[in-house]
Amino acid sequence: MREFMDREFMLTNETAKALYHDFAEHMPIIDFHCHISPREIAEDKKFDNITQAWLYGDHYKWRAMRSNGIDEKYITGDASDYDRFLAWAKTLTAAIGNPLYHWTHLELRQYFGCGGVLNEKTAPEVWEKCNAVLKDLSVRKIIQMSNVKTICTTDDPVDSLEWHRAIKADASFGTRVLPAWRPDKAMNIELDGFAGYIGQLAEVSGMKIACFEDVLRALKARLDFFAENGCAATDHGLNAIVYAPAAPEEVDAILKKRLAGGKVTPLETDQYKFAVLRYLSWEYAKRGWVMELHYGANRNANTPMFEKLGPDTGFDCMNGAASAVQTAACLNALHMQGGLPKTMIFSLNPNDDAIIGSIIGCFQSAEVPGKIQQGSAWWFNDSKVGMINQMTSLANQSILGNFVGMLTDSRSFLSYARHDYFRRILCDLIGGWVENGEYPYDRDALKEIIEGISYNNAKRYFGF
């Protein structure tokens, strides 16, 4: 029996061990999509205790605690930080097979030197040790310990980007922190608050918005501002990728109706969103930016809890709304106008893996290897099985060696341990293929593949 999470954790064959320790283990990190706060980086935030670093805002853990019957008081309520930590320790014991179990212990070892197991019995000792270590840790130290070279945060077009500028002005911090453009609020015409948001967009762009062309002009002004601040990546959170062409005057009428307080139909919603995406993709392509499309989330499924706690609190799930025909037609339309940028497609539904793998093969070019990417296993899928399935499907349908690899998609600064988890799984997968005689033990070729997926491919793809 192997020791729990030993040096060879997740590495089940000799080739995997060599690939990991020789090539993957010490590669730097590019976190090209996350939700961490640039303000907290700029201010070099410190945490009073492990609960603040671990459980505040982490809806992954919140969902697990609810599934373990933990009262909401210990999740988002007024329980003490220590009692919340104990509730998490109690939950963890039952979470066998869940990636949270592994992530938790990887983080305990990597950042706090805790080599044992977290459970109800050990919780008091772990609490004391982690809190003692946190006295000498800060957000920037955690990032540096993780060997992170570049971070792309998630930023709204109306954001001032003041914290990004503050970070850039501080030469003592060696990690680049760049904004990433997230225009969802400008696209979600069907949601409450859309008209108010367009008012904010008008204010920060310094122009009146009365028609669709005005929206595009305002967005272009903000794109220019983001470019001035180093932006190279964009992110769209979509229900599905749609193809819904409409004449300019139709889109203009849809926008004006909504700004006047009218309701829009599902078709009108899709037509407006497609028109905005088509314009933005053209702008991205001109600037050499990467367009990330995340779709497949059914948001806020629990209405009472959404009304109580708001979004991003653990009440989202997968949807099956994606259409392969619509996705391909959308990319084709962008390609035909000459505006298909480097694009990454992420689906929250793992049933879409092979579909995405087949679609991206239709739009590749010599511009950059793997110009159109399938994104890594994401959110509900970034488990051992989810990662293996996504990479196996990508290998079957496309070129795994050009894959840009892992991202954190996290609000926690401790989540960089997930890159180690991913790299161990990657090396074990490829090591297994080598040991099965499915790929030769060519160290030069394997080094290029492993180091590429771990870091080099993302560096080249994003131009960092």
Buried (B, 14 or more C-beta within 10 A) or exposed (E): EEEEBEEBBBBBBEBBBBBBBBBBBEBBBBBBBBBBBBBBBBBBBBBEBBBBBBBBBBBBBBBBBBEBEBEBEBBBEEBEBBBBBBBBBBBBBEBEEBBBBBBBBBBBBBBBEBEBBBEEEBBEEBBEBBBEBBEEBBBBBBBEEBBBBBBBBBBBBBBEBEBBBBBBEEEEBEBBBBBBBBBBBBBBBBEEEBBEBBEBBBEBBEEEBBBBBBBBBBBBBBBEBBBEBBBBBBBBBBBBBBBBBBEEEBBBBBBEBBBEEEEBEEEBBBBBBBBBBBBBBBBBBEBBBBBBBBBBBBEBEBEEBBEEBEEEBBBBBBBEBBBBEBBBBBBBBBBEEEBBBBBBBBBBBBEBBBBBBBBBEEBBEEEBBBBBBBBBBBBBBBBBEBBBBBBBBBBEBBEBBBBBBBBBBBBBBBBBBBBBBBBBBBBBBBBBBBBEEEBEEEEEEBBBBBBBBBBBBBBBBBEB
